[in-house]
Amino acid sequence: MELPVELRNGIDSLLSGFSAEELKKISRQLTDRYKNDSGRGNVLVSRDVESRVYAAVRMPATFGAISDALTYVQECMPETQIRTVLDVGAGSGSGAWAVEEIFSPEHITCLEREESMRSVGNALLRESSVLSEKTSWAQFDLSRDPLGNESPSDPSYPSDPSDSSDSSDSSGQPCTADLVLASYMLNEFSKESREKAIRKLWNAADRILLIVEPGTKEGFAVISQVRDILLSQGAHLLAPCPHEGPCRLSDDDWCHFTCRVQRSKLHKLLKEGDVPYEDEKYSYIAFSKEEGERAQARILRHPYITKGQIDLEICGREKNGKVTLRKKDEAYKAARKAKMGDAISNISL
Ligand SMILES: C[S@@+](CC[C@H](N)C(=O)[O-])C[C@H]1O[C@@H](n2cnc3c(N)ncnc32)[C@H](O)[C@@H]1O
């Protein structure tokens, strides 16, 4: 997967003027902070230069993961039109770029707590005339500010009255959107405060809520928490799971997928890597207000292809298991082109 060319150019110009050594140092500091300081509700990126480096280092991967997850959502609701989007904890805006590629909505609202992130995100979106016209940014703290049809009883709402807070419509009511997206954000909350945040996000979704997290054990724990809370509220699970029963993975396993993103020269420099691509591991979950077409089965690991045979590990509607497909099997042709994370039909476990 490639970043849109305007975004790639925008990121390059954001970092021109900084020395490579300084950028590499900040990149290492951010990596440490995300590794050691997440999950406690702490602010992880706040300085302008940190937000610029975040954009350069993480946007290719988060753009790729969100785009992949949106594609899977679209497969489950092929007829649904997404006109409005709320990207909560939007960071430097990768969600807006991904949503534009997949759904091309009429309006996107990016809600973000940190000023430096909003400013970098806004600068990048201005590289695209289409996105800059349809996207607005607002200062917003998911821990404090009302969202969806919550009443703005909190006296701190809106967080900053001088801000053009697009988390409310012209009547002052907090707004909702067809699609609510929160990517790589909920893991920054503590487990206890996350529960309320999840309910708020669901409340704001008129049709679909999509949560994307790192494809790690910790990221998957967030996804599992979202799954449990929303299933208990009667939400319809869209993807990736083919079923709404208890997850059948063992405690030491976690459901994640991979997307390959091309790396720019700048990215290779900042991450001190040689290969021309990066494989981003991500986990996601999507819920909808109306029932969608859930996958019959989903491929959990990289397909193992040998001559005339494909071995798949599958999560199915009734059970999980391994399947060997041969040329005579109905699903063989589709499986040849499939990758880990894809839905697959006509499989019997
Ligand atoms: C790791 S970044 C992810 C940014 C973007 N969604 C992406 O996928 O690239 C997490 C973002 O969530 C924001 N954030 C964290 N807690 C928040 C909160 N309580 N309210 C709003 N934004 C929050 C952070 O400021 C940061 O920009």
The ligand as an ORCA input file, in Angstrom:
! r2SCAN-3c Opt
* xyz 0 1
  C      -1.306      7.244     18.733
  S      -2.167      8.665     18.307
  C      -3.213      8.055     16.976
  C      -3.599      9.137     16.057
  C      -4.432      8.706     14.865
  N      -5.746      8.272     15.255
  C      -3.718      7.652     14.068
  O      -4.285      6.553     13.911
  O      -2.621      7.910     13.565
  C      -3.362      8.859     19.589
  C      -4.048     10.199     19.521
  O      -5.155     10.199     20.424
  C      -5.162     11.450     21.077
  N      -5.853     11.291     22.357
  C      -5.471     10.554     23.412
  N      -6.361     10.673     24.414
  C      -7.333     11.496     23.964
  C      -8.525     12.006     24.530
  N      -8.857     11.726     25.786
  N      -9.305     12.814     23.789
  C      -8.948     13.127     22.519
  N      -7.820     12.704     21.936
  C      -7.023     11.887     22.638
  C      -3.698     11.796     21.260
  O      -3.498     13.175     21.480
  C      -3.109     11.328     19.942
  O      -3.155     12.314     18.970
*
